[in-house]
Amino acid sequence: MIKIYYTTDTHGVVLPINYATGKASPQGLLACSAEFLKEGNTLILDAGDTIQGSPFTKYMWENLDECVIAEVLNAAGYDYVTLGNHDFNYGYDALRKYVDTLTAKCIVANVADKTGELELYPYYIHEFADGTAVGIVGAVTDFVPVWEKPKHLENIEIQDAFTRLKSTLAQIKDRCDLTICLYHGGFECDIATGEVLSTTIENISYKICKELDFDILLTGHQHMPIEGVNLFGTFTMQLKHNAVDYGYIEVNGSTITSQVCTPATADVEVPAKLQAIQDKINEWLDQPLGTFNQPIAAENKLTLALTGSLLANFCNQVQLDFTAADFSCTALGNNLIGFDKGVTIRDIVAAYQFPNTLKVLAVNYEILKQALERVAQYYTIANGVVEISSKFLKPKVSHYNYDFFSGLHYTIDITKPIGSRVTIDTPLDKNKFYTLCMSDYRATGTGEYGFYKDCKVVHEYSNDLQELIIEYIRHRKTVDIDSTQYFTIRQ
């Protein structure tokens, strides 16, 4: 029998703590790995997005000379990992430090290092003491170059994931008793019905199962829980993010069984070195920044999309102040977030977890109309009740593809057909270009905003949005949040 422990999208959550609250929580690499039992034919695997996404990673990359997260993976006994798209966020040197520190082998068939300095493998055949041979092939979503800063990829070539997986599998299939694909990408189709949910190549797990013949496909990227299923003869699964769970798989001959496991306790041993780091992180996070003139309630997503978001208004307020653009947009986000009137760094870090920067694009009336029509796809009416469209819920929950605009007034009529729901109420000259500020992520056109890719970039900034917000509050001490409702919903 072969046993496999598997994690993915841990996003730098190492200790058993919820950084948003500062309280102990049964999650994190330490809590998960405390339950790994490595004996006999056992493999421990990770499917990427490991070194970015938490206050721990931010502190580590900005203050330490070592990749502590790799040391944690080493202590846990990880054998093989692949890379996720966010593992490129801190640049080539950080990625090299991570890979060099690992004792696990980094398996990623569609990443070529032009310098030859990264120890990357397209595959590895693991042989157990009893002679059983397991072939592991890895790949990361093709969309890395779409999102990543070009300077971070100067030494990196991202190749076609499916082509590389297919050719690599062909090299090893006949030499292995079991083949495993570690793919940092998700599903483009509904796994129950086969309905096509996305036509991009960001996620190709369904295609991998249908057209290749891996025995096991372990996926990531979408943060979408999928308990083990057999899809076209390939066993596949996916986990949530932030190390709130891990996968356990048993392979006994042709029988594969699995379970998604939640760590039983937050009461695990924390090495002194990690605790010292965490103490410094907590000291930083709990610094008071300033005061809002009103609290921001943590409302559900549909309520915000119907009545407006003070948090989105505040973010746009910061972006407009910094860039002096005509208009600004910011995403709804997946997490349920609220603020008391007193604001700490912890609050901001919890709300803005990704190292996004800002871009200002030149846009005309037509571009703004297209963007708002994409936003208007968020709503649907079922039995007379407004609901969130499945386009934002499948194949993964993606509230972050709904944008709030500030400086621009508009009306969305949900009763009208998609594509003709929006009226822009602010008088605009249709022959004039305006400036629109947004995250560098949205400026890539991702989330079906492809029209942004052809817009002229008026200015781009290297400042991390998280830092901009922190400094905005710190400088003002008291912040009056823009409470304007820029849109009206008709239903």
N, C-alpha and C positions, 0 to 999 in steps of 0.2 A: 504493500500500500504506500502511496505517496501522499504526503500532507503538504498543503500550501497555505501560508499566511500572506495576506495581501492588503496593502493600504494604497490610497491614492488621494491626491489633492489635500494633503495634510496642511499645506500653506503655512508652514513654520509654526504650527501649534505643537509645542514640545511638552510643556508642563500641563498638569491637570488643572487648568484655570480658564475661566471665561474672562477674556480681557475687557469686555464691555462692562462687566459688573465688578471685576476684580475678585470674584469669589471662586472657591474650589469647584471643579466640575469634572465628572468622569469622562474626560476626553484627552486628546494629546498623545504624542508618540510614546511617552513614558507609560501612560495608563494602558494603551493598547499593547505595547511590547511586553509589559509585565505578564501578560497572559499567553505569550508565545511559548510553546514548548518545543524546543528544537531537538529532536531525537530521531534516529533512523533516517528514513528517506524524507527529509523535510526541507522545504524551500521557503524563504521569506523574500517577498517581492514588493516593489513599489512602482506605481504607474505615473509618477511625476507631479509637478507643481509642489515642490518640497521646500524650496529655499526662499519663498516670498509669501507675504500675505498677513503677517502678524507683527505686533510690536516687538516680539522677540527677534524676528528677522531684520526689522528696521534697525534695532539697536545693534545687532550683531554686525551688519554690514557697515554701519557708520562708526562703530567704536572698537571693534575687535579685529585682530589680525588673523584670526583663525575661523574656520567654518565649523562652529560648534554643532550645528545640526547634523553634519556628516559624522561627527564623533558620536552623536546619539544613535544614528543608524548603525554605526559600527558596533557599538555596545549591545544593540538589540539583535545583532547577528544577521542583518540583511545580506542576501546573496547577490541579488540583481535588481537594478532600478532602470527606469527609462527617464527621459526628460519631458517636462511639461512646458507649455508656452511661457508660463511665468518664471521658469527657471532661467530665462535669458534676460530678465528685467534689470538686473544689476550689472550687466555687461560681461564681456569675455573673461576678464581677470577673475571676477567673482565666480563665474561658472567653472573656470579652471581650478580655482581653489576648492570648490565643492567636489569636483570629480577626483582631483588629486588626493583629497583627504579620505575619500571613500575606500573601504576595503571591498565593498560590493562592486561588481562590474557594472558599468553603465552601458546598457544595450539600446542602441538607437540607430536603426538601419538607414534612416533618411536624413541624417545630419552629417555633413562632411566638414571637418575642420581643415581649413586651408593651410594652417601652420603645421599641422601634424602633432601639436603639443597635447591635445586632449586625448586621453585614453578612452576612446569610444569603440564599441564593438557593434557590428550589425547583428550579430547573433553570438550565442555561446551554447555549447553542448555540455550540459552538466551530467557527469557520470557519478552515480552513487556507488557505494562499496559493493553492492550486490550485482553491479554491472548494468543496472537500468540507466538508460540515456534519455535525458530530457533536453530538448532544444528550445531555447528562449530567444525570441525575436522581438525587438522593440521598435517603436516609431512614435513620432509626435505629429500633431495636427499640422497640415500644410499651411495653416493660416498664421504661423509665427511671423513671417515677413509682413503680413498685412498690419499686424498690431505693433510689432517691436520697433524701437528706435533703430534707424539704419546703422548708427555707429556701434550698436551692440552686436550687429551681425556682419561687421566688416570681415571677420575671419571665418564666418560660418556660411555654409550653403545648405538651405533646406530643400530637400528633394521631394519628388512625388511619393507620398506615403504608400499608396496602394501598389504602385509599380515596384517599389523597393521591398515591400513585404512579400509580394508575389515571387520575385526573383530569389529572395533570401530563403524563403520557405522551400523553394524547389531545390536549393543547395543542400538542405539538411534533412528533409522529410524522410528519406530512406535510411538515414543514419540514426533515427531516434525512435524510442518507444512511445514518447509523448511529446507533442509540440505545444508551446505556449506563446501567445502573442501578448505583449504588454503594449497597449496602444493608448497614448494620451489623446484621446478623441472620443466622441460619443456616437450616438445613433441618429441617423438622418431619417429613419422611418419609424413608425409605430411598430414595436416589436410584436405586438399581438395581432395587428391587422395587415401590416406591410404598407400602410398608407404613407406616401412620401410627405414628409414634414419640412424638409429643407433640401434645396437643390444645389447648394454650394458643396465644396469639398472640405469644409471645415471638419465635418464629422462623417466618417465612412464605416462605422462599425457594422451596420447592417450589410453593406456590400462585402465587407471582409468575411462575415459569416456565410453569406450566400455564395460567394465566388471563390473563396480560398478554403482550404481544408485543415486549418488549425484545429487541434483537439480542444484547446481552451483559449478564450479571448478575454483578457482582463482589461477593462476600459476605465477611462477617467474623463476629466475636463468638464463634463456637464453637471457634476454634483447631483446626479439623478440616481436615486436608489433603485437598483434592479437586482432583485434576488436571483440567484442562479437559474438560468433557463437554457434549454437546448434549442438552438436556432440554426436550422439547416445542418444539423449534425455537429455543430460547435457549441460547447458549453460556454456561456458568457454571463458576466455580471458587472455591476458598477456600484460604487459606494457614494455616500454623502461626503461632504468636505469637512475640513478642520479636525480630522482625526477623531470624529465622534463615533466612528465604528471601524471595524476591519472585517475582512472576509476570511473565512476558514473553509478550505476545500479538501476533500479526500478523494483520491483516485484509486479505485480498487478494480484492476483489470479494465473492463470497458464501462464500469459504473462510476459515475462522478456525482458526489453529493456535496452540498455546501450549506453554509449558514452565514448570515450577517450578524456579527457579534458587537454588542455595545460593552465597553469596559465596565466592569462591575463596581468599581470604586475609584474615587479620586485620591484615596489614601494610599499612595505608592511612594516608594523611596525616591527622593530627589537628591542627586549628588550635590555635594557642597558647592562645586563650581557652578552648576546651573542655578542653584538657589541664590548665590551671590549675584549672578547676572539678573535674576528675576527681581531681587530686592532693588537693584538700581533702576530697572524698568518701571517698577511700581512707583518709586520715588518720582521718576520723570512723569509718568502718566497722571499722577494725582496732583500735579501742579495746577492751581487755579489760574484761569486765563482772564476771565471777565464775566460780565453779566448780560444776559439777554433781557430786553424789556418785557418779554412774556415767555412762558414755557412753550415748548413745541410738543404737542401730544403725539404719541405713537399710534397713528391711525392705520386701519387696514388699507391695502393698495387701491381697491376700487373707490373707497371714500375719498382718498386723495385725488384720484383721477377725475372724480366728479366735482369736488369742491375746492381743490387747490392744495398746495403743500407749502407750509411756511419754511420747511427745511430746504426745499428746492428754491424758493424765493431767496433765502439767505445765501445759498451757494451761488446763485446767479448774481446776487448783490455783490459778493466778493469778486466774482469773475469780471463783472462790468466795471467795478472800481479799479481793478488791477489793469485791465486792458483798454478801457475807455471805448469799447465796441458799442455799436448801436443797439445790438440785441445779444442775448445770451440764452443758452439752453443747457439743461442738466438733467440727468437721468433719474427716474423714479427709484431705482435700486430694489434689490430683492429683500433686504433685511428690514425688520420692523424697528424703526429708530425714533426715539424721542429725546428731548432735552429738558432738564430743569432750567430755571433762570440762571443759576450759577453754573458756569461751564469750565470743565477741566480738559487737559490734553487728552485724557482717556476717552472723553465723550467724542472728541473730534476723530481720534484714531479709530474708534469703533464705527463711526459713521462713514469714514472715507478710508477704506482699507487698501486701495490699490494706488500705485505710484503714478497716477495720471498727471500729465502736464496739460497746458492749454494751447490751443491754436485759434487764430482768428482768420476766418474765411471771408472772401468777398462773395456775397450772394445777392441775387435779384429776387423779384417778386415770385417768379416761377419756382425757384429753388425753395424759398420759404413755404410756398404752397405745397410742394411735394413733401417737404419734411412734416408739415402739419397733417397732411393726409395720411402719412405713415403713422403718426401718433394716433390719428382717429381710428385706425384699424384695431386699437386696443379694446374697443367697445363692441358688444353685440347685444341683441335683445332676444331673450328666450321666454316665451309665454308672458310677454308684456313686461318682463323684468330685465333691467340692464345687468349684463354680466361681463366678465373679462373674456375676450376672444381666446379660443384655443391656440391661435397663432402665437400668443405670448405665454402659453402654458405647456406646449408640446413642440418638439421632443423634450425640451427642458423649460423650466420656469424662467422666464426672461423679462421680468418687469423692467429691468434696466434698459430695455429697448423702447420704453416710453419716455419721451422727453418733455419737460416743462420749459416754456419760454418766458423770458422776462423782457420788458421794454416793448413788447408787441402784444396787442390785444386781438383776440380771435374767437370765433364761435364754431363749435362742433355740433352738427345736427346728426345725431345717431340714427334718426329715422331714414336718412338718405343713404343711397348705395355707397359702398366703399369706393373711394376715389373722387367723390364729389360731396364730401361732408363738411368741408371747411370754408368759412368766410373769414378773410382777414379784415378786421374792423379798423385797424390803424391805417390812416391814409398813406399809401405808398406810391411813389413814382415808379411805374413799371419799366421805365427806361433807365433807372438808376441802380447802381450797386450799393449795397449796405454791408456793414461789417457784422459778423455773427461769431461770437465766442463759444467754444465748446471744448470738451476734452479731446486729447489727441486720439483716444480710442474711437470716439464717434467720428472724428474727422477722417478716419480711414474708410468710412462708408459702411462699416459693419452694422448689423442689425437691420438690414434692408434700407439703409440710407446711402446707397451707392452713388447717388448724384453728387454727394459731397466730394468725391474723389477728383472730380473734374474742376472743382472750384479753385480759384487762385488763393494761395496762402498769403495773407497780408502780413501776418506775424506769427511766430511760434516761440514759445517760452520753455525754458528748461526747469523752471521752478515747479516743484512738486505741489499739487493742489492742496494736499494736506498741510504743508508748511505755509502756504499762502493764507489759508483759513486761520491757522493758529496765530500767525503774525497780525492778521486783520483784527482779531478779537483782542489780542494782547496790546496792540497799539491804541485801541479805542476804549478799552476797559468796559464801557457800556455800549451795547449795540441795539439800535432800534431796527427790528426785523421788518423788511418790506412786507406788508400784509396785503398788498394789492392782489386781487384775483384777476389774472390776465386773460382768462378764458371763460366762456359760458358754454354750458352743455344743454342742448335741446334734445328732448326724448319723448 
